[in-house]
Amino acid sequence: MTPSIAFIGVGNMARSIFSGLLASGYPAKNIIGTSRTAEKRAHYAGEYGITMLADNLQAVQQADVIVLCVKPAQMQSVIEAFASQVRQDQLYISVAAGVEIAALSHWLNSSVAVVRSMPNTPSQIGAGMTGLIANTQTTQAQKVWVTELFASIGDSVWVDDEAQMHTVTALSGSAPAYFYRFVEAMIKEAKQQGLDEESSRKLASHAMLGAARMVVEIDEPIAQLRQNITSPNGTTEQALLSFEASNIDQVVADAMTACIDRSKVMADDFSA
């Protein structure tokens, strides 16, 4: 039997997931979304053919799987409003950054299966990466199903220790922004050198896209891929020496540590 899925709070991430599901053949009649805005409900119902409701409690009552897509600061109040309707046979999946499983379980007031996820924005084009961790109530079959769910928007990695989710946040959840900033800097300098905006963007973005594909698709150490295009006394070598002179390893470490530290603070802020 195909599980019915309720997306509590339909925004960009919820849309990314259910549009991926629909593209992979998941039946629209088994997908429910919620929104307080009548215009948004009408839009998503018309555009995607899914059921849109104004009432979270009604959606939870009808669903086998509940995907919690509300903002972290709203999570407790949203869950507590429908907690009385939680069933033991349901699976709850959170996409909220910083909200830990213990808090979710406490607010749900149940020993129900809970999965915490950390997707990233490339999920919007089916190229996402999601970090996942489950509580002990989650069965292996449910974990397999969740893996298939997130396969509709990219790929995923399971971790065993929830503390590792802070690293997942720094490594993939926030990381697209690092790459955007790097490309911004490249384009800015290319324009300073006289190249136009359109050409600069195309050259920089496709270089990054191709490099990322090679990392994923070619079974070679990343260092070797780098060395393959770094001739002694060549142009690439000079660019890399400049990075090393700026202590690029420390720059990246500092950035990731700042991200991890903020993730830990958020976890404390949203703890039960």
N, C-alpha and C positions, 0 to 999 in steps of 0.2 A: 504494500500500500504506500502511495506517495504521501509523505507528511505534509500537513498544512503549515505554512510559515507565516508568522505575523511580524512585520517590521514596525516596531514602536518608535515613531518619529521618523518620517520619511524626509531625508535630506540627500546630500550628494552621495554619501557612502551607501545608504540604503538603496538608492537608485542604481548605483554601480553594481551592487550585489544582485538585486532582483532582475535587472536588465541582462546581466550575465547568465542568470538562471534561465530566463526566458529564451535567450539566444541558444542555450544548450538543450532546449526542448522541454524545460520544466513547465507544467501546465499553469496558466495564469489563474485558473479557478482555485488553485491551491495556495495562492499568495494574497496576503492581506497587508495593507499599510494603514498607518494612522497619521492624521494631521488635524490640527485645530482649525486650519484655514480651509474654508469651503472651496475657494478657487483652486487651491493645491489638490484637494481631493478630486475635484472634477477633472483637473488636468491629468493626473496620474491614472485615474480610472479610464479616461478616454484614450490616452496615449499608449498605455500598456495593457489595458484590459483586466487589471487586477481589482480586487475589492478594496475600496478605501472607506475607512470609518473615522468618525470623530472621537470615538470612545475607546481608550486603551483597554479598559476592563472587558469590553465586549470582544475585542480582538483576541485577548489572552484566553478567553473562554472558548474560542473557536479553533485555537491553534495547537499543534503538537510541538512546534519549535517557535520560540520567541527570540527575535533578534533585537537587542536593546541598542538603539541608535541615537539616543538622546545625549545631550551634553553632560559631561561629568558632574557639574554642579547641580544638574536637575535630576540626576539618576535616583537618589534616595527618595525624593518626593514622588517621582513617577512610579517607582516600584511599589512603594507603600500604599499607593492608591488602588493597586490591583492585587496586592499580596494575598488577600483573602481567597482569591480564585486560583492560586497556584496549585497545580496537580503534580503528583509524584511521577507521572509518566511523561512529563514535559521536559524539554531541553531548553536551557536559556543560554544565549550567546551575547556577550557584550562587546561592542566595538569602541567603548569609551576609554580614552587614555587615562591612566593613573588610577582607575577604580579597580581595586584588587578583589579576588574571589571571595575572601572572607567577608568583605563588606557587602558584596552582592548576595551571598548566601544569607547573611544576617537580615538584610532588608527583605529578601524573599521569604524569610521566616520558614525555611524548609530545607530539607536535605536533598533537594532536587539537583539534577545534573546541571553544572554550570561550566561554560567555556569562556575564557577571556581571550580576546583577540586584539592584535595590533596590526591593522592593515595600513597601507599607504595610498597616497593619491593616484599613482599610476593604475590602481584598480579601476579607475574610471574608463580606461581604454583597454582593459583586460590584461594589463601587464603588471599587476600588483604583486607585492610580496607581503605575506601576513605571518606574524608570530602568534603561536597558539599555546595555551596551557589549560588543562582541565582539572576539575576537582576529582576526588576519589569516587564520587557517585556517578561519574560519567563512564559509561561502558566503552569497551573497545569498538563495538559496532557503531556507537554514537560518534566516536572520534573519527572513524573511517568516513562516516556520513559528513561530518564537519569538513574534513579534508576535501571531499568531493564538492562541497558547497563553495569553498574558497577557490577551488580549481576553476570555477566559472569566471573568476576575475583575475587569475594569475596562478601563483604557487604559494606554498605555505611551509612553515617549519614548526614542529612541536618542540617545546622545552619542558624540562622536568621540574625546574626550580623557578618559582615565580619571581625571585629576585633577578633572574636573567631577563625578565621582560623589560627591565630598565635598559639593558644593553640592546635588546631588540629594538626598542624605541630609538636609540641613538644610531643604530646600525642600518635600519631600514625604514622605520616609521617616519623619522624626521629627515632622513638622508636625501630624499629628492630635493629638498630645499638647498642642501649644500651644493649639489650639482648645478641647480639653477643659478646659484650665486657665482659659481665658478664660470659658467657659460656667460653670464652677464659681464664679468670682468674681461673675458676673452673678447667678446663683441665690442666692449667699450674701447679696448686697446686697438682692435682691428680698425675701428672707425677713426681713431686717432691717427692711424697709419694711412688713412685715405680710402679704405674700403667702405662701400655703402652698407646700410643696416641690413637689407634683405640678404645680400650675399654673405655678410658676416654671420648672420644667424644660421643660414643654411649650412655653411661650412663647419661652424662650431658644433651645431646640434647633431649633424650627421656623423661627424668625427666621434662624438661621445656615444651616439647610438651604435655605431659600428664597433667601437671598442668594447662596449658593454656586451654586445652579441658575441664577440670573440671570447670574452671571459666566460660566458655561459656555455658556448657551443664547442670550444676547442679545449681538448683535454691536455693543457700545458700549464705549468705554474705561471701565475700572473707575472712574476719577476722575469720569466723567460720571454713572455709576450712583450714586455717592456724592452728587454735587451735586444729582441729581434729587430727593433727599429731604432736602436741607439748605436750608431756607428762611432768608433773612436774619432774624436775631434770633429764630429759632425754637428749639424744644427740641433738635433734632438738632445744630444748630450749637453750642449750649452744651456738649453732650457731646464733640463733636469738638475744640472749643477746649481742653477739659480734657486730652484726649489730647495735643494739640500742646504744651501747657504742660509736660507730662511728657516731651516729646521722644520721642514714640512711635517715630519712625524710628530713633533711636539705640538704644532699648530692643530693638527687633526685630533690628537689626544686631548688637548685642552677643550676643543669644541665638543667632542663626544662626552667628556667628563661633565661639562656644563649642562649638556642635555640630560645626562643620567641623573645629576644632582637635582635638576628641576623635576624630573619624573618621580624621584623619591619624595620630594616635598609634596607633589600633587597626591601621591599615594597616602601620605599622612593626612593631608587636608580632607580627603574623601573617605577615610577609614570609618568603619562603623562605630 
